[in-house]
Amino acid sequence: MARTVSIGTQDFEKMIQRNCFYVDKTGFIKEWWESEDEVTLITRPRRFGKTLNMSMLNCFFSNKYADRGELFEKLEIWKDGKYREIQGTYPVIFMSFAEIKQNNYNDAVEKIKRIICEVCQQFDFLKNWDGLTETEKKNISNISYDMSDVMAQDLIKNMSNYLSRYYGKKVIILLDEYDTPMQEAYVNGYWEELVAFTRSLFNSTFKTNPYLERAIMTGITTAEYSAVRKFAKQTSNGSAKAETMSKESIFSDLNNLEVVTTLTPKYETAFGFTEEEVFRALDEQGLSDKKNDVKIWYDGFRFGSKNDIYNPWSIINCLDKKKIALYWAESSSNGLINSLVQKGSSNIKMMVEELINGSTINVPIDEQIVFSELDYSEDAVWSLMLASGYLKVVSSEELNLIRESDNEYELALTNREILFMFKKMILRWFSPAKNETNEFIKALISGDIESMNEYMNDVALRTFSSFDTGKHTSEKKAPENLASCYDCQGVANGSSLNYSSNLYAMTEQSSRFFHGFVLGLMVDQSENYIITSNRESGFGRYDIMLEPKDKQTQKYPGIVIEFKVINPRKENSLEETVEAALKQIEDRNYDTELINRGVNKENIHHYGFAFKSKEVLIDGN
């Protein structure tokens, strides 16, 4: 008989007692215990079973669950007699920071104190134990929500001291979702303050705690912060370089920390479901015929060297509701990722476009996510997206000696669920102008150039000035569009050449963004068109091509689009630039691919988009 699939249950004891659907992950207990690592940090994407596994560890080791072997007797760990002996024999302090989502420093610290207070008050019985001094008993009595920062930072270590003496065993500490407050601190601008508080807390709890047996922390990232000066220093070759002062990490003092990221070959199957586990579950729930669809939608995660890891949140929802849908992608607003892509550089948007089109990207990945660099480092953005589960590793190779400390990885969107998430995300950016967007697409297909110009110039004025035509230029891109193209001293001296170079560079950025923007507008035409970008055809590479799926109807023409930036040295007007764009389509035979695929040459539209700063001119033939 199929077990009941419980949605959202993260309590191991409850899951087992109710005989709910559960994938046995007790092998993780043995793997972790035999690693002999004193303090372990494990990062996995959200909703990947971290909290349930921490609850499992608590039920297994905590002496509150002494003589509760029935919770494990049908599971893998109970086959090993050595582990039957140690079940329920350790004092355990189990905390979660998952609820700490305050938008300012004072409230965040108050919430941390409340959590520590409530956890330690479980051991209030110790104040009546004769084994403690009067001062120690008074310390327990003084535990409260409004305790001082210093008392809160030392409290877990002090409680470990009392518990280890009372039970005659050192303490196991479990901290779930350690980085939730750190992410909120980054988003709300109080990171450096919280790092200082948390570093002292972690140093006392995990480093200078002689009463600690083992500890595990879980989270999504390995959070760090670089304090970067707010100016660019000009180098000898004229480029701009961001000056880094220091890297602030809450783990700076923890030299006993074993960090296990999604790239580390350790605990590879402890979080998420393997393909074998998923297929057995589908058989149990009478869904054997959905194996292929489930694989396409929810497979794709890779931990260490283990491929074919499935997203457990989507799997249990699919088992429960008996249908394929967006589950994991819809379980969060994906706010940080959405913001980073929407406000990011044109290059980030173009690479997301490539990912949506099924291509891969090659980027350096740093497993230590540096939150402050997310505002200007594209590498940091891709690293966060990989750690968070939105991207998967296809392959990796060492970079050359210039960046020997990093690995370059070939990445792709994890699976179809993530693909649909990104498509919906892009559409939501422009949802207020949905009706106008539909009108633009109609104009594009019908050849109404006047309406296309009206729409695109209106969008440029209303949207892109605050969206990304230079306002959010990344500091990393400064050598391309700032320092080398805009010599401040030269402009101050009236150098028109440097001004023209700057105008060209900034217009080029606008062009690249409009390229991605037009592709975003076409997302909901995927039923009618095969949409490709930057591919070879004829004697060159076109910018955008729309191939109609129905080649027999005139309703949906083939479309080739070329984007071109005005070059002040060659062209005097946008009219000349758009003419050059259309001539390039003709001269390089960009129609070749469409014609070879059966599109009638007479049913192919050419469009040139010409740009000068935020001014756009569209023409076609």
Secondary structure by P-SEA (a helix, b strand, c coil): cccccccccccaaaaaaacccccccaaaaaaaaaccccbbbbbbccccaaaaaaaaaaacccccccccccccccccccccaaaaaaccccbbbbbbccccccccaaaaaaaaaaaaaaaaaccccccccccccaaaaaaaaaccccccaaaaaaaaaaaaaaaaaaccbbbbbbbcccaaaaaaaaaacaaaaaaaaaaaaaaacccccccccbbbbbccccbbbbbcccbbbbccccbbbbbbcbbbbcccccccbbbbccccccccccccccaaaaaaaaaaaccccaaaaaaacccccccccccccccaaaaaaaaaaccccccccccccaaaaaaaaaaccaaaaaaaaaaaacbbbbbbbbcccccccccccaaaaaaaaaaaccbbbccccccccccccbbbbbcccccaaaaaaaaaaaaaaaccaaaaaaaaaaaaaacaaaaaaaaaaaaaacccccccccccccccccccccccccaaaaaaaccaaaaaaaaaaaaaaaaaaaaaaaaaaacccccccccccccccccccccbbbbbcccccccccbbbbbbbcccccccccaaaaaaaaaaaaaaaccaaaaaaaccccccbbbbbbbbcccbbbbbcc
